[in-house]
Amino acid sequence: MGTLAKLIDAKQPRFRTATEYVESTLKEAILTGALPGGTPLRQEDLAAEFGLSRMPIREALRQLEAQALVDFYPHRGAVVTEISAAEGADNYAIRAALEPAALRLSVPHLTKDDLKRARETVEEMDAESGQARLGELNRRLHMTLYSRAGRPRLLTLVDQQLAAADRFLRFHLAAMGRNHLSQEEHRGMIDACAAHDADEACAILTQHIETAARNLQEFFAPR
């Protein structure tokens, strides 16, 4: 972990708490590829590297787990998440095929309560300070707009892909920030649904998914 040691030395003076210091240092190491996917993150080794107790190390690893940067496994402990450009592209391609079809079927049947619930979810996303719940809220928003499609099997497939997309969304936000959440596209989609304009709603949704896919590919390209 020679590269990590350099980051530790460079970052040490900048943070108010030990947990913030460890989280920021490990996050940079993961996103730059200095700690590749699959790298074990043993608490005792990290504590020695950082010159800290295991408590801030453990707290930082849990925060990184919430950002889809670290996974925890029984008997193995923490490991750097393995996310590839190919996996992301596959997920977004499936979503781009399924979700506009579900939305087009749903738009004519959405109720005022459905649209109110969708707007409230967008507001909840705006107010959410952490990243752990954003995937859940994003999934809830999309499924609310697709809920009146009347195709249970289609909606099951869509829900499965949105659940799988949660880790890509959290990784995406950790790497590129909240400005990539595309809340204006969410609002535009809801407005089009309220106007019963399925063509516009589907066009915004397709752009929304394709932009997210492109951003993720651009992030992985230099690595």
Disulfide bonds with the S-S distance in Angstrom:
none
